[in-house]
Amino acid sequence: MYRSVAESQTLLINTQSRKLEAENKSVIKFGFGQSPFFPPQFVMDALKEAVHHKEYTSVQGDYELRKLIADFHRQHNGIITDPDNILIAPGSKSLLYSILMSFEKADVFIASPSWVSYEPQARLAGHTTIRLKTSFEDRWRITPEMLVEASKEKKNEVSILILNYPGNPDGLSYTEEELTSLAGTAKALDILVIADEIYGLLNHSNTHKSFVQYYPEKTITTTGLSKWCGAGGWRLGVALLYDSIAPAFKKTLIGIGSETYSCAPAPVQMAARAAYGNFQLSMEYVNAQNKYLSIIGNYCATVLNENDIQTHTPEGGFYLFPDFSRFKKKLSDRGIFTSFQLCEKLLEETGVALLPAAAFGFEKEYLAARLAYVDFDDPLIENSTETVEELFPRVVKGIAAIVQWFSKM
């Protein structure tokens, strides 16, 4: 009778954590990936000044903002996009869904692990999903060989690859060599690539390379304000379309927007003008964030690895994807056989919330979880210390609790 659609795991863990807090229980919130940084003051001021903007904008988005976005990304990482090929929506999530909904039937290639909403969106759109199973040893990277092999399972004419980096849930990126190889394979197989680069500006070494630079023929880049500008709840997403996009495809995208979200909130679009229109100030803010995210990300990875919990050092965003496979026997002795059971028991006994690997496309028995190391107060506000313990006390406490819990097995 009804479609089967579960609540997004990332939102569910946030709800569970708040419920425990309401019961006066201490929770270290490593489950929900929300930026702890406030938007820059000049952007918040712009939002306040734009409160009188109550009008609908065009479905495609404010034209002046689209020009500023084009110039911003040209300066940041060399993407050349015509403002007429930019779409603005209430969140990049809406744009991802609109792209998928533009096709009647498609095969959608999705990595394991990958963001929790890709597969549900593809299925809601009526598509066939094909998982690309990566591994810890290969740094959770998609390879050309995986794409070629997965293409043998194709059932439809249209193929779509969703490529996310720096990645959620792994915090890792791709080398230029890897991007070049992937692009060559995608082109040979005529795959439309949705490059979800929402964390691109939060590459800790500021070396992010956009996939469209390697595969300009058929790459749509999605981004927005939620991560680099600390404005997730403002809901402003951006899609940069490729130059040769079919007019009918573009028309469909705009049509879907007109029949669903209508437009992004006008005041937020005005604030986004400030964010994208002040490149130097925005990059100073981004670089300051990356400094702190790199410090705490490296700290978490180092401590976990030193205690036999396999973890790759993050390269961007604010996630780790620790692998607990080495503890499989000890966990099974405690009646823990799945990543859901692992996260449930960890939350119950330590107050640390993680998101299970099963939420990211793995079989339920795979013992891994996503750790979002952002349970800290914005250190950009009147910060006078540089020590990890003083800057990130809850994160340090949470990592210690995880290590102690496993060491006692």
Secondary structure by P-SEA (a helix, b strand, c coil): ccccccccaaaaaaaaaaaaaaacccccccccccccccccaaaaaaaaaaccccccccccccaaaaaaaaaaaaaccbbbbbcccbbbcccaaaaaaaaaacccbbbbbbccccccaaaaaaaaabbbbbbbcccccccccccaaaaaaaaaaccccbbbbbcccccccccccccaaaaaaaaaaaaaaccccccccccccccccccccccccccccbbbbbccccccccccccbbbbbbbcccccaaaaaaaaaaaaaccccccaaaaaaaaaaaacaaaaaaaaaaaaaaaaaaaaaaaaaaaaacccccccccccccccccccaaaaaaaaccccaaaaaaaaaacccbbbbcccccccccccbbbbbcccccccccccccccccccccaaaaaaaaaaaaaaaac
